[in-house]
Amino acid sequence: MDKAQNNELDEQLKQLAISAQQHPALTQGRQLALRKLVNGIVQSGRLCRPQRGQFSGSYEDIYNEAVQELLLYICQNVEKYDPERGSVMAWVNVLLERRFFKEAIPKILGKPNLQKMTLSDLDNLAPPEETESLTEILKECIDSDPDNLFKKEYLQNYPAANFQVLLQRRFSGKSWKEISAEFDINIKTLSSFYYRCVNKFSSRLREYCLTS
């Protein structure tokens, strides 16, 4: 991709991010802009590869985990992108290198930090001092699914892989590789469905924490 093409892509991604910011949460316009933004980022070929050459045999698993958590974060926190400070790709690559790749390492290598909430896409639901108790409340709400919302949301032709089950697996610290093997569904399909659901139900998940 030459400089002109890079500049054109940067402008497209910037406008998609701004469009998503301008639409209220959970609206069709916002979800459409986010879907195009995420697809553009993934297909750009410009996502960085932190610490390439390390973690022999596990690098791709770590990298895939990090990218999926990054995409999830973008869907929930697109407002944090500041177009005045640089391109979308610069923003996401800083996040990938400095945060999400580092967080993915212990998940894949089997050394999770038990003091932190394992469902990182929901880590902004409460102040740090309240995280432990609200994590338990949220886990109970996911398990009971009081409105029967999460069970009904599942991958087409794979009713066993519903949103509730995926939440439970991720909450317990399972990696995408482990979940993929369990359901015999590729990682990209599973994780894409998952972050769409988190985006769709984020307000309900937050509501559970605040009202329980």
Protein Blocks (a to p, Z undefined) as FASTA:
>chain_A
ZZklmmmmmmmmmmmmmmmmmpcghiaklmmmmmmmmmmmmmnopaccehihiaghjlmm
mmmmmmmmmmmmmmmmmmmpcfklocfklmmmmmmmmmmmmmmmmmmnopacfkbcfblm
lmmmpcfklmmmmmmmmmmmmmnomnommmmpccehilmlcfklmmmmmmnopafklmmm
mnopafklmmmmmmmmmmmmmmmmmmmmmmZZ
